[in-house]
Amino acid sequence: MRPSIFQNVIPAEQLDVAALRLPGMRPVGDRPWITVDDAYAAQMAERRALMTDHRRLVCGVMPEAQDGFDELLDHCLHQMDLHDRFEVGDGQVVRPDGAVIAIDRSDPCLTLATLLQEDLCLLEKQGDEHVLTGAVLCFPSNWTLDEKIGRPLMRIHKPIPEYDEGVGKRVQRLFDGVQPGMPIWRANSVVHDAPDLFQPKRETEVKPYSTNGRYLRSERQTVLRLPKTRAVLFAIHTSVVPLTD
């Protein structure tokens, strides 16, 4: 039987944080921020297929983000080395599902996409705002990478009514203030009609989320600063569970 892309359960702590007022951040603490759950193998298979068949839709890196992605790969390898579910060796990583993945430093996006459940968005300060300069985005929830890359935070969130000027200023201050070695996280939860992890949608196509859908989708979102490039990582771990009556 094919492994399920669904988690058995969304952690109660995550749903509690999702109910908080934006931005609703919490410290990660001393544990690795990388998440491994019961849907790991199935979600990694999905990510591999998307990177193989639709790479231009799920991966994009602007020239100025290359150094940031090189540093991000080193950071994530260190986090995996601290995690008890990964085995990081010389030139390769043994994943929690037993797959052995070569570390390809010439293609950090592919390496990261085939190791982590998290989507990874890199943002760098340009003027007064942080701008999305690169991302591995295999599991978008009603947005597309090509419309957002190169855009500042406020413009990225333009179709979202709740993300008004006040929220935008608070989020920008948060991105300005996050310090290396002190990651923070928040969560959201929305009801979807479809279980698909890959749900891209153009800004002109964005419609209200369902109030009577069949699937609860929650994102654990981690924000951290890389010490060398000073780029900010926005990492997204996606959970989906079917709703019952």
Secondary structure, 3 states (H helix, E strand, C coil): CCCCCCCCCCCHHHHHHHCCCCCCCEECCCCCCCCCCCCHHHHHHHHHHHHHHCHHHHEEECHHHHHHHHHHHHHHHHHHHHCCCCEECCCEEECCCCCEEECCCCCHHHHHHCCCCCEEEEEEEECCEEEEEEEECCCCECCCHHHHCCCEHHHHCCCCCCCCHHHHHHHHHHHHHCCCCCCEEEEEEEEECCCCCCECCCHHHCCCCCCCCCEEEEEEEEEEECCCCCCEEEEEEEEEEECCC
